[in-house]
Amino acid sequence: MDAFTAGLLQRIRAAETDLTLARETGDDFLADVEQAELDDLRRLAAEHGVEVSAAEVSAA
C-alpha cells in the first residue's frame, strides 16, 4: 500500500470516529461537518481507485 492510500484510509478512519463521537454527544453541527469530510474523502478515494470497505478501513 502506498503512502497516499494509507494516509487516505487513515483520514477516513479518523473522520468515521469523529462522526460517531459527534453523533453520540448530540453535536449536530459537528456531525454535519464530519459527514461532509467523510463524503469528500470517499469521493477522493473513488477518484483515485482506492477501495474503501469497512473491513479494509478498520484493518489498515
C-alpha positions as CSV (number, residue, x, y, z in Angstrom):
1,M,0.0,0.0,0.0
2,D,1.4,3.4,-1.0
3,A,1.6,6.4,1.3
4,F,-1.3,8.2,-0.4
5,T,-3.6,5.2,0.1
6,A,-2.5,4.6,3.7
7,G,-3.0,8.3,4.5
8,L,-6.4,8.4,2.9
9,L,-7.6,5.4,4.7
10,Q,-6.3,6.8,8.0
11,R,-8.1,10.0,7.4
12,I,-11.3,8.1,6.6
13,R,-11.0,6.1,9.9
14,A,-10.4,9.3,11.8
15,A,-13.5,11.0,10.2
16,E,-15.6,8.0,10.9
17,T,-14.5,8.0,14.6
18,D,-15.1,11.7,14.9
19,L,-18.5,11.4,13.3
20,T,-19.5,8.7,15.7
21,L,-18.4,10.7,18.6
22,A,-20.3,13.8,17.4
23,R,-23.5,11.8,17.0
24,E,-23.1,10.2,20.4
25,T,-22.7,13.6,22.1
26,G,-25.5,15.1,20.2
27,D,-23.4,17.7,18.4
28,D,-25.4,18.0,15.2
29,F,-23.2,20.7,13.7
30,L,-20.0,18.7,14.2
31,A,-21.8,15.6,12.9
32,D,-22.6,17.5,9.7
33,V,-19.1,18.8,9.3
34,E,-17.6,15.3,9.9
35,Q,-20.1,13.7,7.4
36,A,-19.1,16.3,4.8
37,E,-15.5,15.5,5.4
38,L,-16.2,11.7,5.1
39,D,-18.1,12.2,1.9
40,D,-15.2,14.3,0.4
41,L,-12.6,11.6,1.5
42,R,-14.7,8.8,0.0
43,R,-15.1,10.8,-3.2
44,L,-11.4,11.3,-3.4
45,A,-10.8,7.6,-2.8
46,A,-13.2,6.7,-5.6
47,E,-11.5,9.2,-8.0
48,H,-8.1,7.5,-7.3
49,G,-9.3,3.9,-7.4
50,V,-8.9,3.4,-3.7
51,E,-11.5,0.8,-2.5
52,V,-12.9,1.7,0.9
53,S,-14.7,-1.0,2.7
54,A,-15.4,-1.3,6.4
55,A,-13.1,-4.3,6.8
56,E,-10.3,-2.5,4.9
57,V,-10.6,0.7,6.8
58,S,-10.7,-1.0,10.2
59,A,-7.7,-3.2,9.4
60,A,-5.5,-0.6,7.8
